[in-house]
């Protein structure tokens, strides 16, 4: 029997592709298993998404009302209403909304906040896991926010001032794509004049119209009892009456007319002539195979069109782009940006574009280009092909747009099923639709590219009569540059390193969920973080920095770090660079006066190579080239000349500064280079006074690998200074210092209080100082923002500086410069003076302690905290604490402890007032 294997293989492949696409064809998309979703009879919806951050539950109240629903007399009202939500409601009148949240340990700007953009309003509250009482309380607040806001006149007037401060602080730019629509010139915030003219009735009418059950949704993201939470939500929110008036057209439809505007100036980045043609069409939800395929087709169409524009022979629009966008909810655009050369005219740019359109219309599309861009798209989806979970952002999009939540794994399968599904005829249909869409055409009539006969009539006639331009058939060429989505899996290099015998683990201590400490007999301690959504990282966090380096060389070492880790093991500088680039490994070194960090980051699939590189960089670093070192030092010296004067003064004020000569005239010799290399090695090998952090997508045998490549590093013997005390800057009375900054009309005020203690600071001292700063934040918000309406932005911090045994509290805010003096007067009289007397109540203490407990619970597993602050606390206080131990330490703090420390630290007669003043006109 003769068998044609080529033909058989083709038939089998075709059948496989047909069956693969057939399983999706005609399929509607639904909410995946594991996600709880329900729409109640009144139209209200809720979601419960289990894939949250460890230890944290995110609670979201979503409104599909954004600033682009506003009529001209309502400019800024959506944002104004978002502010009013926290100003009292039927069951939580006046200040009780924020009082309730504070008693739960939730602080505005950190554990709860809100925001408005073009298409939505989002209220966010983050609570600790396994706290049913807090979760239910927040849901009760959500219900009031939905339908029972108070909005009294006094709060309205105060918040009017706050919103105006926010407008002064921000600089939103209206989208030029909204030119010629009812939204032209609207930036979402409104102008000061518009906010001053807004009435309480306007805001209340807006609230009544848009905050109805069918326009709102709740998302719970985290580990909760799904059945209990579902029942509570349905009982609580199902009782709200449905709105009798349904809104049929919420957002304006910008697709129904063509707009031409020649007064659009280029941005500072775009110096060459720019002609924008946005082709507008209605958007549709992606909730089925056919709608998903339609979107993929639109992406391919824009890719093909852009590639043809970029490769047009003898063209002067070589920097053009075509992108899909959605400037207004419900409307979609192909945003064609024709970027021309300096000497090009708009007429020529339009002619070149019309040529490309007619070329495709006359000669059609090529299967070759379609397949190329589809394959490139498939390869881009492979980066997320292992993602098999749905996130909060996926269900949020489902509520806002109707797009079904789809995992990265399913998206990849869907796109792969479309191989051989797209043919040139599909794109001819898309092109015909594209040509007939209404457009928004933007250019700059003051540009050299503009000519007087480039009129609206000329533009429309050229686009309408594109078929009069003679064209040649198109020959496909692959695009130049861009992202490399190669189908071939990247082959990672194997790091050359000697075989090592693993050390024995002396002790393994559980610190939390998927978080533990490995201790070894040689003094090496490694913290391992196996929690999801953490990046592959190995990091040394050291207790000492420049304080263990001879004074004469501190400046040189600081300036040479960029060149001291460039070559290691058997690898030259060039070979090491090539190796790290191939492996996707990035290094970072941070050296301060009393701390040292050395960090390597890698991708999810290269931990086995990352840990070997770490070993070589710590144990076998090579001497750098003298010329490279000299160059690096010179560059760093120039950068540090413009270093932040305020930061330098702050370090002196709290006792964190060290004498560090510049050594500007030092000539780098091999001897000097060897000395600097030795210092670098001392810092990296100071492992008895450091923790090594290992986190990310770790292999099952990670402990064995740590024992082999980290625990086998011999710690260096470091001479520790007899005393690290470096006294804070002494002052006889309150000192006011002014510093410039880049804001035009805003000032930043920082009240800094220090208390140097006679004995070594403890963790309890740190927690008390943080509690005082949290109380200061509440007072700043209540007095300066709520009562007086002075400020928009604020922040407070409690510091403990181990090097000088100093507790510090920083109280900060940003204010319009016109209100600077008034705000300072109010701060001294109504905040700082009462704090200096320890005027606090039991309720105040409860709030402070709950805020601390919530903060530590929510952020205990945060990657940046675990790999940074958490390790520093362990070094400073002699122990890595579990979450339960932190909570117990906080419980043990008494009102007397806080009151005594507050009276000692907040000294009205001796503190610093650091003021950033605006630029002089």
Number of C-alpha atoms within 10 A of each C-alpha: 3 4 7 8 9 9 10 11 11 11 12 12 12 13 12 13 17 17 13 17 21 13 12 17 17 12 13 14 17 12 16 14 9 12 19 17 17 14 15 16 15 16 18 21 23 23 22 24 24 21 17 17 19 21 20 22 25 22 23 25 21 23 24 22 23 22 25 24 24 22 13 13 12 19 24 25 28 28 21 22 21 19 20 20 21 25 24 23 24 14 15 21 16 18 15 15 20 20 17 16 22 21 18 22 22 26 26 16 13 11 19 17 17 19 14 21 16 19 19 19 21 21 19 17 23 24 25 23 19 14 11 15 9 16 22 15 13 20 20 16 20 20 18 19 24 24 17 18 23 21 22 15 11 11 20 19 15 16 23 21 21 23 24 25 21 18 17 17 19 10 10 12 10 14 13 19 25 17 20 16 14 16 23 14 16 23 19 22 24 24 17 17 9 16 21 14 14 17 15 16 10 14 21 15 10 16 19 15 14 22 17 23 23 20 21 23 23 23 23 25 22 24 20 18 12 16 9 10 17 18 10 14 17 17 11 14 21 18 11 17 14 16 17 7 8 13 12 6 9 15 18 17 18 28 21 12 13 16 19 18 16 17 13 17 16 15 9 6 6 10 13 18 24 26 26 22 23 25 22 26 22 15 17 15 15 21 20 18 18 15 18 20 19 15 17 16 19 17 18 22 25 18 21 21 19 21 21 24 23 18 18 16 10 8 17 21 25 16 15 20 20 23 17 18 14 16 18 21 22 20 18 21 27 23 22 21 20 26 22 23 18 13 11 18 20 25 19 15 22 19 18 20 24 20 21 22 24 20 21 21 19 15 13 17 24 17 14 15 20 22 17 16 19 23 19 18 19 23 20 17 20 19 13 15 17 13 15 12 19 20 17 22 10 16 24 22 13 18 22 19 18 14 21 22 24 23 19 19 17 17 18 22 18 20 20 21 22 22 17 15 14 17 14 14 13 13 23 18 11 14 20 12 12 19 15 13 20 19 26 24 25 22 21 18 17 12 19 14 23 18 13 6 10 16 14 14 9 12 17 15 11 18 16 13 11 21 16 11 15 10 16 12 11 15 11 16 12 12 14 9 6 6 8 9 16 11 12 7 7 9 8 13 13 12 19 13 14 9 8 10 11 16 19 14 16 12 11 14 12 13 17 16 12 13 17 17 19 20 19 17 12 15 17 23 24 26 25 25 27 20 19 16 14 17 19 23 25 26 23 25 27 25 23 25 19 23 22 18 21 11 14 13 18 23 20 26 21 21 24 24 21 17 20 26 22 21 22 23 19 15 19 15 18 10 14 18 15 14 18 18 11 13 22 16 20 15 17 13 15 13 18 15 20 19 17 20 22 20 18 20 22 21 16 14 15 20 25 15 18 23 25 20 25 21 21 22 21 21 19 17 21 20 22 21 17 18 12 15 23 19 15 17 25 16 12 16 20 12 11 11 9 8 11 12 11 17 10 12 16 17 16 17 21 28 23 24 22 16 12 17 12 16 15 12 7 11 9 18 14 13 10 16 21 16 15 24 21 15 19 21 19 20 28 21 22 25 26 17 20 27 27 25 21 24 25 22 21 23 14 8 8 18 15 17 18 22 22 20 22 23 27 19 18 16 19 15 11 15 10 12 11 6 9 16 15 18 17 22 16 13 12 8 12 15 13 12 13 13 14 15 17 12 14 15 16 22 23 22 21 21 21 26 25 26 20 20 12 9 8 14 20 15 19 16 20 19 21 24 22 25 26 26 23 24 21 24 23 21 19 25 22 16 19 24 22 20 14 18 24 27 27 22 17 19 18 22 19 21 20 25 22 19 23 23 23 28 24 24 27 23 23 22 23 22 28 21 16 12 14 19 11 13 24 17 11 16 18 14 11 15 22 20 17 15 23 19 16 19 13 15 11 10 12 16 21 18 25 27 29 22 24 24 23 21 19 19 21 20 18 20 24 20 18 12 13 19 25 17 12 18 24 21 17 16 18 20 17 11 12 20 18 15 17 14 11 19 18 12 15 21 14 11 17 14 16 11 13 21 20 13 18 23 17 17 23 26 20 18 13 17 22 22 19 20 22 19 20 18 13 10 5
